[in-house]
Amino acid sequence: MELPSGPGPERLFDSHRLPGDCFLLLALLLYAPVGFCLLVLRLFLGIHVFLVSCALPDSVLRRFVVRTMCAVLGLVARQEDSGLRDHSVRVLISNHVTPFDHNIVNLLTTCSTPLLNSPPSFVCWSRGFMEMDGRGELVESLKRFCASTRLPPTPLLLFPEEEATNGREGLLRFSSWPFSIQDVVQPLTLQVQRPLVSVTVSDASWVSELLWSLFVPFTVYQVRWLRPVHRQLGEANEEFALRVQQLVAKELGQTGTRLTPADKAEHMKRQRHPRLRPQSAQSSFPPSPGPSPDVQLATLAQRVKEVLPHVPLGVIQRDLAKTGCVDLTITNLLEGAVAFMPEDITKGTQSLPTASAPKHNASLAKLAFDACLMMMTPQAL
């Protein structure tokens, strides 16, 4: 099964919290005094919610009380098709939108979620995550957890995307490891709505997301249960993950993409360097009639080669084919993002006396520095 190309990372991740519409921005400014009062009040109420959730044992009563108190905090949890919930299934699969998705689902049903790429700590426990020792033994530990015979059984809630999206355009590619735990999973879809501001921002921390959740009037989490999905005979983990991804995307009316958390990290890296965007637009290959892309690629590669003469031309061309930007390629090469074997720039000067080699190297270094200044000066202006 082949994944469609789908939307790009700029459509899956919001980089700005505030709305771009002037009317919504004016409404947010008028609401701001009320929002700050709600934030302060809800911070004190939130402490009581945390203490109550810690004091009460896991039960229907606890979920009802905490869910009601969370509604006062502006976190409203709703669910559809709850009759499809199969309590014998030990692995729940969901799309990922906010850092508090697992807390919301836990208000509706008992579940546990491991925190990936983070050591056990008080913060991990206080946020409602399972404390796992390491990623290397994660799958085996989760298999043992699901195989335990304790009653009542506690299902796992896993997010195969591993990173949150804005929940509007598409899903990240599902990782295969959650589908290696058991041969049957129950998917659920999660949709989040919030007035005035974006639901989540790609580079925001969970603390800032919490403060914005308490600031806005309300945030509605809509959970919809889907029927359990069984592994087909001879189906690999990757195929199983892809089939569930397409099912969840279809129910959400979105697209399952090939993008991974690494693509999100690269997108965030480019967002942090806005000065590279104008040059990127100028240096990228335009679709209008003109020189062929191969000629343009060779021209851009030569410009990079003048600045970094020790980098092989093939390495430069391969990175330029990905970035389409001279400045981004120079940055990747200088930061070590692209591995290469340096060329001997003195190869063409072997017939010169030995005493003149340092002077020649110094002159090459000066030429590279001057060329870099000449390229960066128009951009700085």
C-alpha positions in Angstrom: 0.0 0.0 0.0 1.5 3.3 -1.1 1.1 6.5 0.8 0.0 9.6 -1.0 2.3 12.6 -0.9 -0.3 14.6 1.1 0.2 18.1 2.5 3.6 19.5 3.4 4.9 20.2 6.9 3.9 23.9 6.7 0.3 22.7 6.6 0.6 20.1 9.4 2.3 22.4 12.0 1.3 25.9 13.1 4.2 28.2 13.7 2.2 31.1 15.1 -0.2 31.1 18.0 -2.1 34.4 17.3 -4.6 34.6 14.5 -3.8 36.3 11.2 -7.3 37.7 10.7 -7.6 41.3 11.9 -11.1 40.7 13.3 -10.0 37.7 15.4 -6.9 39.6 16.6 -9.1 42.5 17.8 -11.5 40.0 19.5 -8.4 38.4 21.3 -7.2 41.9 22.5 -10.7 42.7 23.9 -10.8 39.3 25.5 -7.3 39.5 27.0 -8.2 41.1 30.4 -10.9 38.4 31.0 -8.5 35.7 29.8 -5.8 36.8 32.3 -8.3 36.7 35.2 -9.4 33.2 34.1 -5.8 32.1 33.9 -5.1 33.2 37.5 -8.3 31.7 38.8 -7.8 28.4 37.0 -4.3 28.0 38.2 -5.5 27.8 41.7 -8.4 25.5 40.7 -5.9 23.4 38.8 -3.9 22.6 41.9 -7.1 21.2 43.5 -7.8 19.1 40.4 -4.3 17.7 40.6 -4.7 16.8 44.3 -8.1 15.3 43.8 -6.9 13.1 40.9 -4.0 11.9 43.1 -6.1 11.2 46.2 -9.0 9.3 44.5 -8.4 5.7 43.3 -8.9 5.0 39.6 -12.7 4.4 39.3 -15.8 5.7 37.5 -16.3 8.1 40.4 -12.8 9.6 40.0 -13.2 10.0 36.3 -16.6 11.8 36.7 -15.3 14.2 39.4 -12.1 15.0 37.6 -13.9 15.4 34.3 -16.3 17.9 35.9 -13.5 19.9 37.5 -11.6 19.9 34.2 -14.7 21.4 32.5 -14.5 24.3 35.0 -10.9 24.7 33.8 -12.1 25.0 30.2 -11.1 21.5 29.2 -14.2 19.8 27.8 -14.1 16.1 27.0 -16.7 14.5 24.7 -17.0 11.1 23.2 -18.9 9.5 20.4 -19.7 5.8 19.7 -18.7 4.8 23.2 -20.6 1.5 22.6 -17.8 0.4 20.2 -15.3 0.4 23.0 -14.0 -3.1 23.5 -12.6 -3.5 27.0 -10.8 -6.7 26.1 -8.5 -4.8 23.7 -5.3 -3.9 25.4 -3.8 -1.4 22.9 -5.5 1.9 21.9 -4.3 3.9 19.0 -4.9 7.6 18.5 -3.8 10.6 16.5 -1.8 13.2 18.4 -2.8 16.9 18.7 -1.9 18.3 22.1 0.4 17.4 25.0 -2.7 16.5 27.0 -4.4 14.0 24.7 -3.7 11.1 27.1 -5.1 13.0 30.0 -8.4 13.7 28.1 -8.8 10.0 27.0 -8.0 8.9 30.6 -11.1 11.0 31.7 -13.2 8.7 29.5 -11.6 5.3 30.1 -8.8 3.8 32.1 -5.6 3.8 30.2 -1.8 4.2 30.5 0.6 6.0 28.2 4.4 5.8 28.3 6.5 8.9 27.8 9.0 8.4 25.0 12.5 9.8 25.1 12.3 10.9 28.7 13.7 9.4 31.9 11.4 8.7 34.9 10.8 11.7 37.0 8.3 13.6 39.1 7.2 15.6 36.1 6.6 12.4 34.1 4.4 11.0 36.9 2.6 14.2 37.5 1.6 14.6 33.9 0.0 11.1 34.0 2.6 9.1 32.0 3.9 5.7 32.7 7.5 5.7 34.0 9.6 3.6 31.5 13.4 3.2 31.9 14.5 3.3 28.3 13.4 3.2 24.7 15.6 0.1 23.9 13.5 -2.2 26.1 10.2 -0.2 25.7 8.5 -2.7 23.4 9.4 -5.7 25.5 8.2 -3.9 28.7 4.9 -3.0 27.1 4.4 -6.5 25.9 4.9 -7.8 29.4 2.5 -5.1 30.7 -0.2 -6.2 28.2 0.4 -9.9 29.0 -0.2 -9.4 32.7 -3.3 -11.0 34.2 -4.1 -8.4 36.8 -7.8 -7.3 37.0 -9.1 -5.0 35.9 -6.8 -4.9 32.8 -5.3 -1.5 32.0 -5.0 -0.8 28.3 -2.2 1.1 26.7 -2.9 4.4 24.9 -0.2 4.9 22.2 0.4 7.7 19.7 2.2 6.2 16.7 2.8 9.7 15.2 5.1 10.4 18.2 4.7 14.1 17.5 1.6 16.4 17.7 0.1 18.1 14.6 -2.4 20.8 14.3 -5.1 18.2 13.7 -6.5 19.8 10.6 -4.7 18.6 7.5 -3.1 15.2 7.8 -1.4 12.6 9.9 2.3 11.8 10.3 3.4 8.4 9.3 2.6 5.8 12.0 5.5 4.1 13.6 5.4 0.4 13.4 6.6 -0.4 17.0 3.1 0.1 18.6 1.7 -2.5 16.3 4.2 -5.1 17.3 2.8 -5.4 20.9 -0.4 -7.2 20.1 -2.3 -8.4 17.0 -5.4 -6.4 17.7 -5.7 -2.7 18.4 -8.6 -0.3 18.8 -8.2 3.0 17.0 -9.8 6.3 18.1 -9.9 9.7 16.6 -9.2 12.9 18.4 -10.3 16.4 17.3 -9.6 19.5 19.2 -11.3 22.9 18.8 -10.3 26.2 20.5 -11.5 29.7 19.8 -9.3 32.8 19.0 -5.9 31.0 19.0 -4.2 27.9 17.5 -4.7 24.6 19.3 -1.0 23.9 19.3 2.3 25.4 18.0 5.1 23.2 16.7 7.9 24.5 19.0 5.9 25.3 22.1 6.5 23.5 25.4 3.8 21.7 27.4 3.9 24.4 30.0 3.0 27.1 27.5 0.3 24.9 26.0 -1.2 24.5 29.5 -1.2 28.2 30.2 -2.9 28.9 26.8 -5.5 26.2 27.6 -6.3 28.0 30.9 -6.3 31.4 29.2 -8.8 30.7 26.4 -12.6 30.4 27.2 -12.6 26.6 26.5 -11.0 23.8 24.6 -13.2 21.0 23.3 -11.7 17.5 22.9 -13.9 15.2 20.7 -13.1 11.5 21.0 -14.7 9.0 18.6 -14.2 5.3 19.0 -13.7 3.0 16.1 -14.0 -0.7 15.8 -11.1 -2.9 16.8 -8.7 -3.8 13.9 -7.1 -7.2 13.7 -3.8 -8.1 12.1 -4.2 -10.0 8.8 -2.5 -13.3 8.2 1.2 -12.7 7.4 0.8 -8.9 7.7 4.0 -7.1 8.8 4.1 -4.4 11.4 4.6 -1.7 8.8 1.7 -2.8 6.8 -0.5 -3.1 9.9 0.5 0.5 10.9 -0.2 1.9 7.4 -3.6 0.3 7.3 -4.6 1.7 10.7 -3.2 5.1 9.7 -5.4 5.2 6.6 -8.4 4.2 8.6 -7.9 7.0 11.2 -7.2 9.5 8.4 -10.4 8.6 6.6 -12.5 9.0 9.7 -11.0 12.4 10.3 -11.4 13.5 6.7 -7.6 14.0 6.5 -4.7 12.5 4.6 -2.1 10.0 5.8 1.3 11.4 4.8 4.8 10.0 4.6 6.1 12.8 7.0 7.9 11.7 10.2 9.0 13.5 13.4 12.4 14.1 11.6 10.5 16.1 9.0 8.9 18.2 11.8 12.4 18.8 13.3 13.7 20.0 10.0 10.7 22.2 9.5 11.2 23.8 12.9 14.9 24.3 12.1 13.9 26.3 9.0 11.3 28.3 11.0 14.1 29.4 13.4 16.1 30.8 10.5 13.7 33.3 8.8 16.6 35.2 7.3 17.2 32.2 5.0 13.8 32.3 3.4 14.1 35.2 1.0 17.4 33.8 -0.4 15.7 30.4 -0.6 13.0 31.8 -2.7 15.6 33.4 -5.0 17.9 30.4 -5.2 15.2 27.7 -5.6 14.5 26.3 -9.0 11.7 28.4 -10.6 9.1 26.7 -12.7 9.1 29.5 -15.3 10.8 28.9 -18.6 14.6 29.4 -18.5 17.8 27.3 -17.9 17.2 23.6 -17.1 17.4 22.5 -13.5 20.7 20.7 -14.1 22.3 23.9 -15.3 20.9 25.9 -12.3 22.0 23.1 -10.0 25.6 23.3 -11.4 25.6 27.1 -11.1 24.5 27.0 -7.4 26.9 24.2 -6.6 29.7 26.3 -8.1 28.8 29.2 -5.8 29.0 26.9 -2.8 32.2 25.4 -4.0 33.8 28.9 -4.1 32.9 29.4 -0.5 33.8 25.8 0.7 36.5 24.5 -1.7 37.3 21.5 0.4 33.7 20.0 0.0 33.3 17.6 -2.9 31.1 18.9 -5.7 28.9 15.8 -5.6 28.1 16.3 -2.0 27.2 19.9 -2.6 24.9 19.0 -5.6 23.1 16.3 -3.6 22.3 18.7 -0.7 21.3 21.4 -3.1 18.9 19.1 -4.8 17.1 18.8 -1.4 17.3 22.4 -0.2 17.4 24.4 -3.4 19.1 27.1 -1.5 22.8 28.1 -1.3 22.7 29.5 2.2 20.9 26.4 3.6 23.4 24.1 2.0 26.4 26.1 3.3 24.7 26.0 6.8 24.2 22.2 6.6 27.8 21.7 5.6 29.3 24.0 8.3 27.1 22.5 11.0 28.0 19.0 10.1 24.4 18.0 9.0 25.9 16.5 5.8 28.7 14.0 6.1 31.5 14.2 3.5 35.2 13.4 3.0 37.2 16.7 2.6 39.1 17.1 -0.6 42.7 18.1 -0.7 42.6 21.7 -2.0 46.4 21.7 -2.4 46.2 18.8 -5.0 46.7 21.2 -7.9 49.7 22.9 -6.3 52.0 19.9 -5.7 54.7 21.3 -8.1 55.0 24.5 -6.1 57.8 24.7 -3.5 57.0 23.5 -0.1 57.5 26.9 1.5 54.8 28.4 -0.7 52.1 25.9 0.4 51.1 27.7 3.6 50.8 31.0 1.7 48.6 29.3 -0.9 46.4 27.8 1.8 46.1 31.2 3.5 45.2 32.9 0.2 42.5 30.2 -0.4 41.1 30.7 3.0 41.1 34.5 2.5 39.3 34.1 -0.9 36.7 31.8 0.8 36.1 34.2 3.6 35.8 37.2 1.1 33.4 35.2 -1.0 31.2 34.3 2.0 31.1 38.0 3.0 30.1 39.0 -0.6 27.3 36.4 -0.5 26.0 37.3 2.9 26.2 41.1 2.7 23.3 41.6 0.3 21.2 39.3 2.5 22.1 41.3 5.6 21.1 44.5 3.9 
